[in-house]
């Protein structure tokens, strides 16, 4: 007969160890069509979190194309 090492204590310890892994960093990927950026994908690892419009304030900031001097100054700090 084989013994089962899965006790409530072991299961809880395994879950605790899995929760202590650092989360994957966010990354941004520009989606290009006909030489123009049509979208920016925010990713965590291989998971797509959201799509950002490159024409939006956040999209322009991510692409480094902003007209707001305060935003540019803060980005350089």
PDB file of N, CA, C and O in Angstrom:
ATOM      1  N   UNK A   1       0.843  -1.177   0.000  1.00  0.00           N
ATOM      2  CA  UNK A   1       0.000   0.000   0.000  1.00  0.00           C
ATOM      3  C   UNK A   1       0.889   1.242   0.000  1.00  0.00           C
ATOM      4  O   UNK A   1       1.859   1.317   0.754  1.00  0.00           O
ATOM      5  N   UNK A   2       0.552   2.218  -0.852  1.00  0.00           N
ATOM      6  CA  UNK A   2       1.349   3.445  -0.953  1.00  0.00           C
ATOM      7  C   UNK A   2       0.799   4.478   0.014  1.00  0.00           C
ATOM      8  O   UNK A   2      -0.415   4.591   0.187  1.00  0.00           O
ATOM      9  N   UNK A   3       1.690   5.231   0.642  1.00  0.00           N
ATOM     10  CA  UNK A   3       1.229   6.255   1.571  1.00  0.00           C
ATOM     11  C   UNK A   3       1.052   7.573   0.830  1.00  0.00           C
ATOM     12  O   UNK A   3       1.792   7.868  -0.109  1.00  0.00           O
ATOM     13  N   UNK A   4       0.097   8.341   1.243  1.00  0.00           N
ATOM     14  CA  UNK A   4      -0.182   9.636   0.625  1.00  0.00           C
ATOM     15  C   UNK A   4       0.375  10.723   1.532  1.00  0.00           C
ATOM     16  O   UNK A   4      -0.030  10.830   2.690  1.00  0.00           O
ATOM     17  N   UNK A   5       1.295  11.527   1.023  1.00  0.00           N
ATOM     18  CA  UNK A   5       1.931  12.583   1.809  1.00  0.00           C
ATOM     19  C   UNK A   5       1.170  13.899   1.751  1.00  0.00           C
ATOM     20  O   UNK A   5       1.683  14.921   2.205  1.00  0.00           O
ATOM     21  N   UNK A   6      -0.021  13.897   1.212  1.00  0.00           N
ATOM     22  CA  UNK A   6      -0.802  15.128   1.094  1.00  0.00           C
ATOM     23  C   UNK A   6      -1.670  15.284   2.332  1.00  0.00           C
ATOM     24  O   UNK A   6      -2.814  14.831   2.365  1.00  0.00           O
ATOM     25  N   UNK A   7      -1.122  15.918   3.333  1.00  0.00           N
ATOM     26  CA  UNK A   7      -1.875  16.224   4.539  1.00  0.00           C
ATOM     27  C   UNK A   7      -2.276  17.687   4.465  1.00  0.00           C
ATOM     28  O   UNK A   7      -1.690  18.439   3.687  1.00  0.00           O
ATOM     29  N   UNK A   8      -3.250  18.111   5.248  1.00  0.00           N
ATOM     30  CA  UNK A   8      -3.636  19.529   5.224  1.00  0.00           C
ATOM     31  C   UNK A   8      -2.452  20.462   5.501  1.00  0.00           C
ATOM     32  O   UNK A   8      -2.377  21.553   4.935  1.00  0.00           O
ATOM     33  N   UNK A   9      -1.537  20.038   6.364  1.00  0.00           N
ATOM     34  CA  UNK A   9      -0.376  20.875   6.672  1.00  0.00           C
ATOM     35  C   UNK A   9       0.528  21.014   5.451  1.00  0.00           C
ATOM     36  O   UNK A   9       0.994  22.113   5.149  1.00  0.00           O
ATOM     37  N   UNK A  10       0.784  19.904   4.742  1.00  0.00           N
ATOM     38  CA  UNK A  10       1.638  19.943   3.553  1.00  0.00           C
ATOM     39  C   UNK A  10       1.007  20.782   2.449  1.00  0.00           C
ATOM     40  O   UNK A  10       1.698  21.551   1.781  1.00  0.00           O
ATOM     41  N   UNK A  11      -0.292  20.640   2.256  1.00  0.00           N
ATOM     42  CA  UNK A  11      -0.988  21.381   1.208  1.00  0.00           C
ATOM     43  C   UNK A  11      -0.914  22.872   1.488  1.00  0.00           C
ATOM     44  O   UNK A  11      -0.673  23.658   0.572  1.00  0.00           O
ATOM     45  N   UNK A  12      -1.118  23.279   2.736  1.00  0.00           N
ATOM     46  CA  UNK A  12      -1.048  24.688   3.107  1.00  0.00           C
ATOM     47  C   UNK A  12       0.365  25.225   2.913  1.00  0.00           C
ATOM     48  O   UNK A  12       0.536  26.346   2.434  1.00  0.00           O
ATOM     49  N   UNK A  13       1.368  24.453   3.272  1.00  0.00           N
ATOM     50  CA  UNK A  13       2.753  24.886   3.106  1.00  0.00           C
ATOM     51  C   UNK A  13       3.100  25.046   1.628  1.00  0.00           C
ATOM     52  O   UNK A  13       3.814  25.976   1.255  1.00  0.00           O
ATOM     53  N   UNK A  14       2.601  24.149   0.794  1.00  0.00           N
ATOM     54  CA  UNK A  14       2.876  24.247  -0.637  1.00  0.00           C
ATOM     55  C   UNK A  14       2.207  25.481  -1.229  1.00  0.00           C
ATOM     56  O   UNK A  14       2.808  26.165  -2.058  1.00  0.00           O
ATOM     57  N   UNK A  15       1.002  25.773  -0.831  1.00  0.00           N
ATOM     58  CA  UNK A  15       0.308  26.964  -1.331  1.00  0.00           C
ATOM     59  C   UNK A  15       1.036  28.221  -0.880  1.00  0.00           C
ATOM     60  O   UNK A  15       1.166  29.167  -1.657  1.00  0.00           O
ATOM     61  N   UNK A  16       1.510  28.249   0.355  1.00  0.00           N
ATOM     62  CA  UNK A  16       2.232  29.404   0.875  1.00  0.00           C
ATOM     63  C   UNK A  16       3.499  29.657   0.086  1.00  0.00           C
ATOM     64  O   UNK A  16       3.832  30.806  -0.201  1.00  0.00           O
ATOM     65  N   UNK A  17       4.214  28.591  -0.270  1.00  0.00           N
ATOM     66  CA  UNK A  17       5.442  28.741  -1.050  1.00  0.00           C
ATOM     67  C   UNK A  17       5.124  29.267  -2.438  1.00  0.00           C
ATOM     68  O   UNK A  17       5.876  30.082  -2.973  1.00  0.00           O
ATOM     69  N   UNK A  18       4.030  28.820  -3.031  1.00  0.00           N
ATOM     70  CA  UNK A  18       3.657  29.280  -4.371  1.00  0.00           C
ATOM     71  C   UNK A  18       3.257  30.745  -4.348  1.00  0.00           C
ATOM     72  O   UNK A  18       3.511  31.460  -5.317  1.00  0.00           O
ATOM     73  N   UNK A  19       2.638  31.214  -3.271  1.00  0.00           N
ATOM     74  CA  UNK A  19       2.208  32.605  -3.180  1.00  0.00           C
ATOM     75  C   UNK A  19       3.375  33.556  -2.961  1.00  0.00           C
ATOM     76  O   UNK A  19       3.225  34.761  -3.161  1.00  0.00           O
ATOM     77  N   UNK A  20       4.524  33.050  -2.559  1.00  0.00           N
ATOM     78  CA  UNK A  20       5.665  33.908  -2.273  1.00  0.00           C
ATOM     79  C   UNK A  20       6.508  34.209  -3.508  1.00  0.00           C
ATOM     80  O   UNK A  20       7.462  34.983  -3.429  1.00  0.00           O
ATOM     81  N   UNK A  21       6.168  33.606  -4.649  1.00  0.00           N
ATOM     82  CA  UNK A  21       6.908  33.889  -5.867  1.00  0.00           C
ATOM     83  C   UNK A  21       6.613  35.324  -6.291  1.00  0.00           C
ATOM     84  O   UNK A  21       5.466  35.767  -6.223  1.00  0.00           O
ATOM     85  N   UNK A  22       7.638  36.053  -6.727  1.00  0.00           N
ATOM     86  CA  UNK A  22       7.383  37.437  -7.133  1.00  0.00           C
ATOM     87  C   UNK A  22       6.534  37.465  -8.402  1.00  0.00           C
ATOM     88  O   UNK A  22       6.704  36.624  -9.284  1.00  0.00           O
ATOM     89  N   UNK A  23       5.619  38.434  -8.494  1.00  0.00           N
ATOM     90  CA  UNK A  23       4.793  38.515  -9.699  1.00  0.00           C
ATOM     91  C   UNK A  23       5.653  38.910 -10.901  1.00  0.00           C
ATOM     92  O   UNK A  23       6.654  39.611 -10.755  1.00  0.00           O
ATOM     93  N   UNK A  24       5.252  38.455 -12.079  1.00  0.00           N
ATOM     94  CA  UNK A  24       6.007  38.795 -13.272  1.00  0.00           C
ATOM     95  C   UNK A  24       5.830  40.278 -13.565  1.00  0.00           C
ATOM     96  O   UNK A  24       4.777  40.856 -13.294  1.00  0.00           O
ATOM     97  N   UNK A  25       6.872  40.887 -14.123  1.00  0.00           N
ATOM     98  CA  UNK A  25       6.839  42.312 -14.404  1.00  0.00           C
ATOM     99  C   UNK A  25       5.911  42.620 -15.576  1.00  0.00           C
ATOM    100  O   UNK A  25       5.668  41.782 -16.443  1.00  0.00           O
ATOM    101  N   UNK A  26       5.407  43.840 -15.570  1.00  0.00           N
ATOM    102  CA  UNK A  26       4.592  44.306 -16.675  1.00  0.00           C
ATOM    103  C   UNK A  26       5.496  44.639 -17.851  1.00  0.00           C
ATOM    104  O   UNK A  26       6.610  45.132 -17.674  1.00  0.00           O
ATOM    105  N   UNK A  27       5.007  44.367 -19.042  1.00  0.00           N
ATOM    106  CA  UNK A  27       5.722  44.772 -20.248  1.00  0.00           C
ATOM    107  C   UNK A  27       4.711  45.351 -21.220  1.00  0.00           C
ATOM    108  O   UNK A  27       3.514  45.076 -21.138  1.00  0.00           O
ATOM    109  N   UNK A  28       5.212  46.150 -22.134  1.00  0.00           N
ATOM    110  CA  UNK A  28       4.360  46.807 -23.114  1.00  0.00           C
ATOM    111  C   UNK A  28       4.856  46.463 -24.501  1.00  0.00           C
ATOM    112  O   UNK A  28       6.057  46.506 -24.767  1.00  0.00           O
ATOM    113  N   UNK A  29       3.923  46.116 -25.396  1.00  0.00           N
ATOM    114  CA  UNK A  29       4.267  45.715 -26.756  1.00  0.00           C
ATOM    115  C   UNK A  29       3.471  46.563 -27.735  1.00  0.00           C
ATOM    116  O   UNK A  29       2.245  46.633 -27.653  1.00  0.00           O
ATOM    117  N   UNK A  30       4.168  47.205 -28.658  1.00  0.00           N
ATOM    118  CA  UNK A  30       3.506  48.004 -29.687  1.00  0.00           C
ATOM    119  C   UNK A  30       3.037  47.080 -30.801  1.00  0.00           C
ATOM    120  O   UNK A  30       3.791  46.232 -31.279  1.00  0.00           O
ATOM    121  N   UNK A  31       1.796  47.252 -31.206  1.00  0.00           N
ATOM    122  CA  UNK A  31       1.224  46.476 -32.308  1.00  0.00           C
ATOM    123  C   UNK A  31       1.259  47.382 -33.534  1.00  0.00           C
ATOM    124  O   UNK A  31       0.701  48.479 -33.524  1.00  0.00           O
ATOM    125  N   UNK A  32       1.913  46.916 -34.578  1.00  0.00           N
ATOM    126  CA  UNK A  32       2.125  47.721 -35.774  1.00  0.00           C
ATOM    127  C   UNK A  32       1.325  47.175 -36.946  1.00  0.00           C
ATOM    128  O   UNK A  32       1.212  45.961 -37.118  1.00  0.00           O
ATOM    129  N   UNK A  33       0.773  48.071 -37.747  1.00  0.00           N
ATOM    130  CA  UNK A  33       0.077  47.678 -38.972  1.00  0.00           C
ATOM    131  C   UNK A  33       0.396  48.728 -40.024  1.00  0.00           C
ATOM    132  O   UNK A  33       0.177  49.920 -39.810  1.00  0.00           O
ATOM    133  N   UNK A  34       0.915  48.280 -41.162  1.00  0.00           N
ATOM    134  CA  UNK A  34       1.296  49.186 -42.250  1.00  0.00           C
ATOM    135  C   UNK A  34       2.247  50.287 -41.775  1.00  0.00           C
ATOM    136  O   UNK A  34       2.149  51.431 -42.219  1.00  0.00           O
ATOM    137  N   UNK A  35       3.164  49.939 -40.873  1.00  0.00           N
ATOM    138  CA  UNK A  35       4.167  50.886 -40.400  1.00  0.00           C
ATOM    139  C   UNK A  35       3.688  51.860 -39.336  1.00  0.00           C
ATOM    140  O   UNK A  35       4.441  52.748 -38.938  1.00  0.00           O
ATOM    141  N   UNK A  36       2.453  51.716 -38.866  1.00  0.00           N
ATOM    142  CA  UNK A  36       1.933  52.609 -37.826  1.00  0.00           C
ATOM    143  C   UNK A  36       1.556  51.799 -36.596  1.00  0.00           C
ATOM    144  O   UNK A  36       1.059  50.678 -36.709  1.00  0.00           O
ATOM    145  N   UNK A  37       1.792  52.367 -35.428  1.00  0.00           N
ATOM    146  CA  UNK A  37       1.416  51.707 -34.176  1.00  0.00           C
ATOM    147  C   UNK A  37      -0.082  51.880 -33.985  1.00  0.00           C
ATOM    148  O   UNK A  37      -0.580  53.001 -33.883  1.00  0.00           O
ATOM    149  N   UNK A  38      -0.791  50.771 -33.938  1.00  0.00           N
ATOM    150  CA  UNK A  38      -2.251  50.811 -33.819  1.00  0.00           C
ATOM    151  C   UNK A  38      -2.738  50.496 -32.406  1.00  0.00           C
ATOM    152  O   UNK A  38      -3.882  50.797 -32.065  1.00  0.00           O
ATOM    153  N   UNK A  39      -1.891  49.901 -31.593  1.00  0.00           N
ATOM    154  CA  UNK A  39      -2.290  49.546 -30.229  1.00  0.00           C
ATOM    155  C   UNK A  39      -1.031  49.292 -29.396  1.00  0.00           C
ATOM    156  O   UNK A  39       0.048  49.034 -29.930  1.00  0.00           O
ATOM    157  N   UNK A  40      -1.197  49.371 -28.095  1.00  0.00           N
ATOM    158  CA  UNK A  40      -0.141  49.010 -27.149  1.00  0.00           C
ATOM    159  C   UNK A  40      -0.741  47.975 -26.215  1.00  0.00           C
ATOM    160  O   UNK A  40      -1.773  48.216 -25.590  1.00  0.00           O
ATOM    161  N   UNK A  41      -0.091  46.822 -26.121  1.00  0.00           N
ATOM    162  CA  UNK A  41      -0.581  45.760 -25.250  1.00  0.00           C
ATOM    163  C   UNK A  41       0.190  45.783 -23.940  1.00  0.00           C
ATOM    164  O   UNK A  41       1.421  45.788 -23.935  1.00  0.00           O
ATOM    165  N   UNK A  42      -0.535  45.796 -22.835  1.00  0.00           N
ATOM    166  CA  UNK A  42       0.076  45.660 -21.515  1.00  0.00           C
ATOM    167  C   UNK A  42       0.010  44.177 -21.150  1.00  0.00           C
ATOM    168  O   UNK A  42      -1.068  43.582 -21.122  1.00  0.00           O
ATOM    169  N   UNK A  43       1.170  43.591 -20.872  1.00  0.00           N
ATOM    170  CA  UNK A  43       1.260  42.158 -20.618  1.00  0.00           C
ATOM    171  C   UNK A  43       1.907  41.903 -19.250  1.00  0.00           C
ATOM    172  O   UNK A  43       2.764  42.663 -18.797  1.00  0.00           O
ATOM    173  N   UNK A  44       1.479  40.830 -18.617  1.00  0.00           N
ATOM    174  CA  UNK A  44       2.169  40.313 -17.426  1.00  0.00           C
ATOM    175  C   UNK A  44       2.536  38.891 -17.778  1.00  0.00           C
ATOM    176  O   UNK A  44       1.691  37.995 -17.793  1.00  0.00           O
ATOM    177  N   UNK A  45       3.835  38.695 -18.066  1.00  0.00           N
ATOM    178  CA  UNK A  45       4.262  37.399 -18.573  1.00  0.00           C
ATOM    179  C   UNK A  45       3.656  37.200 -19.945  1.00  0.00           C
ATOM    180  O   UNK A  45       3.845  38.027 -20.837  1.00  0.00           O
ATOM    181  N   UNK A  46       2.930  36.109 -20.119  1.00  0.00           N
ATOM    182  CA  UNK A  46       2.271  35.838 -21.407  1.00  0.00           C
ATOM    183  C   UNK A  46       0.797  36.239 -21.399  1.00  0.00           C
ATOM    184  O   UNK A  46       0.089  36.022 -22.382  1.00  0.00           O
ATOM    185  N   UNK A  47       0.333  36.822 -20.292  1.00  0.00           N
ATOM    186  CA  UNK A  47      -1.080  37.178 -20.167  1.00  0.00           C
ATOM    187  C   UNK A  47      -1.315  38.623 -20.607  1.00  0.00           C
ATOM    188  O   UNK A  47      -0.663  39.547 -20.122  1.00  0.00           O
ATOM    189  N   UNK A  48      -2.255  38.800 -21.529  1.00  0.00           N
ATOM    190  CA  UNK A  48      -2.638  40.129 -22.004  1.00  0.00           C
ATOM    191  C   UNK A  48      -3.576  40.740 -20.973  1.00  0.00           C
ATOM    192  O   UNK A  48      -4.642  40.191 -20.693  1.00  0.00           O
ATOM    193  N   UNK A  49      -3.176  41.890 -20.405  1.00  0.00           N
ATOM    194  CA  UNK A  49      -4.008  42.531 -19.391  1.00  0.00           C
ATOM    195  C   UNK A  49      -4.969  43.542 -19.992  1.00  0.00           C
ATOM    196  O   UNK A  49      -6.153  43.558 -19.654  1.00  0.00           O
ATOM    197  N   UNK A  50      -4.456  44.397 -20.894  1.00  0.00           N
ATOM    198  CA  UNK A  50      -5.320  45.407 -21.506  1.00  0.00           C
ATOM    199  C   UNK A  50      -4.666  45.970 -22.757  1.00  0.00           C
ATOM    200  O   UNK A  50      -3.474  45.778 -22.994  1.00  0.00           O
ATOM    201  N   UNK A  51      -5.458  46.662 -23.544  1.00  0.00           N
ATOM    202  CA  UNK A  51      -4.979  47.320 -24.750  1.00  0.00           C
ATOM    203  C   UNK A  51      -5.077  48.824 -24.533  1.00  0.00           C
ATOM    204  O   UNK A  51      -6.106  49.327 -24.082  1.00  0.00           O
ATOM    205  N   UNK A  52      -4.015  49.531 -24.853  1.00  0.00           N
ATOM    206  CA  UNK A  52      -3.961  50.980 -24.672  1.00  0.00           C
ATOM    207  C   UNK A  52      -3.949  51.633 -26.051  1.00  0.00           C
ATOM    208  O   UNK A  52      -3.198  51.221 -26.935  1.00  0.00           O
ATOM    209  N   UNK A  53      -4.773  52.638 -26.223  1.00  0.00           N
ATOM    210  CA  UNK A  53      -4.821  53.387 -27.477  1.00  0.00           C
ATOM    211  C   UNK A  53      -3.574  54.275 -27.560  1.00  0.00           C
ATOM    212  O   UNK A  53      -3.331  55.066 -26.649  1.00  0.00           O
ATOM    213  N   UNK A  54      -2.785  54.163 -28.622  1.00  0.00           N
ATOM    214  CA  UNK A  54      -1.565  54.973 -28.718  1.00  0.00           C
ATOM    215  C   UNK A  54      -1.855  56.468 -28.846  1.00  0.00           C
ATOM    216  O   UNK A  54      -0.958  57.285 -28.639  1.00  0.00           O
ATOM    217  N   UNK A  55      -3.091  56.841 -29.183  1.00  0.00           N
ATOM    218  CA  UNK A  55      -3.452  58.253 -29.289  1.00  0.00           C
ATOM    219  C   UNK A  55      -3.851  58.850 -27.944  1.00  0.00           C
ATOM    220  O   UNK A  55      -3.954  60.070 -27.816  1.00  0.00           O
ATOM    221  N   UNK A  56      -4.078  58.000 -26.935  1.00  0.00           N
ATOM    222  CA  UNK A  56      -4.472  58.487 -25.614  1.00  0.00           C
ATOM    223  C   UNK A  56      -3.270  59.119 -24.916  1.00  0.00           C
ATOM    224  O   UNK A  56      -2.131  58.952 -25.350  1.00  0.00           O
ATOM    225  N   UNK A  57      -3.532  59.833 -23.848  1.00  0.00           N
ATOM    226  CA  UNK A  57      -2.450  60.470 -23.082  1.00  0.00           C
ATOM    227  C   UNK A  57      -1.465  59.412 -22.572  1.00  0.00           C
ATOM    228  O   UNK A  57      -0.251  59.596 -22.661  1.00  0.00           O
ATOM    229  N   UNK A  58      -1.987  58.319 -22.043  1.00  0.00           N
ATOM    230  CA  UNK A  58      -1.119  57.250 -21.539  1.00  0.00           C
ATOM    231  C   UNK A  58      -0.323  56.608 -22.675  1.00  0.00           C
ATOM    232  O   UNK A  58       0.860  56.307 -22.523  1.00  0.00           O
ATOM    233  N   UNK A  59      -0.986  56.404 -23.812  1.00  0.00           N
ATOM    234  CA  UNK A  59      -0.307  55.819 -24.966  1.00  0.00           C
ATOM    235  C   UNK A  59       0.818  56.706 -25.468  1.00  0.00           C
ATOM    236  O   UNK A  59       1.912  56.222 -25.756  1.00  0.00           O
ATOM    237  N   UNK A  60       0.555  58.010 -25.577  1.00  0.00           N
ATOM    238  CA  UNK A  60       1.598  58.949 -26.014  1.00  0.00           C
ATOM    239  C   UNK A  60       2.753  58.977 -25.024  1.00  0.00           C
ATOM    240  O   UNK A  60       3.919  59.074 -25.408  1.00  0.00           O
ATOM    241  N   UNK A  61       2.407  58.891 -23.735  1.00  0.00           N
ATOM    242  CA  UNK A  61       3.459  58.887 -22.704  1.00  0.00           C
ATOM    243  C   UNK A  61       4.342  57.645 -22.841  1.00  0.00           C
ATOM    244  O   UNK A  61       5.568  57.736 -22.766  1.00  0.00           O
ATOM    245  N   UNK A  62       3.714  56.494 -23.041  1.00  0.00           N
ATOM    246  CA  UNK A  62       4.478  55.254 -23.181  1.00  0.00           C
ATOM    247  C   UNK A  62       5.370  55.288 -24.419  1.00  0.00           C
ATOM    248  O   UNK A  62       6.468  54.732 -24.415  1.00  0.00           O
ATOM    249  N   UNK A  63       4.898  55.936 -25.468  1.00  0.00           N
ATOM    250  CA  UNK A  63       5.674  56.028 -26.702  1.00  0.00           C
ATOM    251  C   UNK A  63       6.653  57.203 -26.690  1.00  0.00           C
ATOM    252  O   UNK A  63       7.448  57.364 -27.616  1.00  0.00           O
ATOM    253  N   UNK A  64       6.593  58.018 -25.639  1.00  0.00           N
ATOM    254  CA  UNK A  64       7.506  59.154 -25.536  1.00  0.00           C
ATOM    255  C   UNK A  64       7.112  60.295 -26.452  1.00  0.00           C
ATOM    256  O   UNK A  64       7.962  61.099 -26.833  1.00  0.00           O
ATOM    257  N   UNK A  65       5.842  60.382 -26.814  1.00  0.00           N
ATOM    258  CA  UNK A  65       5.362  61.429 -27.713  1.00  0.00           C
ATOM    259  C   UNK A  65       4.328  62.274 -26.992  1.00  0.00           C
ATOM    260  O   UNK A  65       3.131  62.150 -27.251  1.00  0.00           O
ATOM    261  N   UNK A  66       4.778  63.124 -26.099  1.00  0.00           N
ATOM    262  CA  UNK A  66       3.833  63.960 -25.362  1.00  0.00           C
ATOM    263  C   UNK A  66       4.188  65.419 -25.557  1.00  0.00           C
ATOM    264  O   UNK A  66       5.360  65.773 -25.684  1.00  0.00           O
ATOM    265  N   UNK A  67       3.179  66.255 -25.579  1.00  0.00           N
ATOM    266  CA  UNK A  67       3.383  67.693 -25.736  1.00  0.00           C
ATOM    267  C   UNK A  67       3.383  68.407 -24.393  1.00  0.00           C
ATOM    268  O   UNK A  67       3.706  69.593 -24.326  1.00  0.00           O
ATOM    269  N   UNK A  68       3.028  67.706 -23.328  1.00  0.00           N
ATOM    270  CA  UNK A  68       2.934  68.307 -22.015  1.00  0.00           C
ATOM    271  C   UNK A  68       4.321  68.402 -21.391  1.00  0.00           C
ATOM    272  O   UNK A  68       4.904  67.370 -21.058  1.00  0.00           O
ATOM    273  N   UNK A  69       4.877  69.623 -21.220  1.00  0.00           N
ATOM    274  CA  UNK A  69       6.238  69.761 -20.668  1.00  0.00           C
ATOM    275  C   UNK A  69       6.378  69.166 -19.273  1.00  0.00           C
ATOM    276  O   UNK A  69       7.430  68.626 -18.929  1.00  0.00           O
ATOM    277  N   UNK A  70       5.310  69.263 -18.458  1.00  0.00           N
ATOM    278  CA  UNK A  70       5.369  68.704 -17.109  1.00  0.00           C
ATOM    279  C   UNK A  70       5.529  67.192 -17.161  1.00  0.00           C
ATOM    280  O   UNK A  70       6.297  66.628 -16.382  1.00  0.00           O
ATOM    281  N   UNK A  71       4.820  66.532 -18.059  1.00  0.00           N
ATOM    282  CA  UNK A  71       4.933  65.086 -18.219  1.00  0.00           C
ATOM    283  C   UNK A  71       6.325  64.715 -18.688  1.00  0.00           C
ATOM    284  O   UNK A  71       6.904  63.744 -18.200  1.00  0.00           O
ATOM    285  N   UNK A  72       6.868  65.470 -19.624  1.00  0.00           N
ATOM    286  CA  UNK A  72       8.210  65.204 -20.141  1.00  0.00           C
ATOM    287  C   UNK A  72       9.233  65.372 -19.021  1.00  0.00           C
ATOM    288  O   UNK A  72      10.137  64.548 -18.880  1.00  0.00           O
ATOM    289  N   UNK A  73       9.099  66.431 -18.225  1.00  0.00           N
ATOM    290  CA  UNK A  73      10.031  66.665 -17.130  1.00  0.00           C
ATOM    291  C   UNK A  73       9.975  65.522 -16.119  1.00  0.00           C
ATOM    292  O   UNK A  73      11.015  65.043 -15.668  1.00  0.00           O
ATOM    293  N   UNK A  74       8.763  65.079 -15.758  1.00  0.00           N
ATOM    294  CA  UNK A  74       8.619  63.989 -14.798  1.00  0.00           C
ATOM    295  C   UNK A  74       9.175  62.682 -15.360  1.00  0.00           C
ATOM    296  O   UNK A  74       9.707  61.864 -14.609  1.00  0.00           O
ATOM    297  N   UNK A  75       9.058  62.481 -16.655  1.00  0.00           N
ATOM    298  CA  UNK A  75       9.539  61.242 -17.261  1.00  0.00           C
ATOM    299  C   UNK A  75      11.067  61.198 -17.274  1.00  0.00           C
ATOM    300  O   UNK A  75      11.655  60.117 -17.262  1.00  0.00           O
ATOM    301  N   UNK A  76      11.711  62.365 -17.300  1.00  0.00           N
ATOM    302  CA  UNK A  76      13.166  62.404 -17.353  1.00  0.00           C
ATOM    303  C   UNK A  76      13.801  62.255 -15.982  1.00  0.00           C
ATOM    304  O   UNK A  76      14.984  61.926 -15.896  1.00  0.00           O
ATOM    305  N   UNK A  77      13.065  62.483 -14.918  1.00  0.00           N
ATOM    306  CA  UNK A  77      13.612  62.431 -13.553  1.00  0.00           C
ATOM    307  C   UNK A  77      13.934  61.040 -13.141  1.00  0.00           C
ATOM    308  O   UNK A  77      14.402  60.820 -12.024  1.00  0.00           O
TER     309      UNK A  77
END
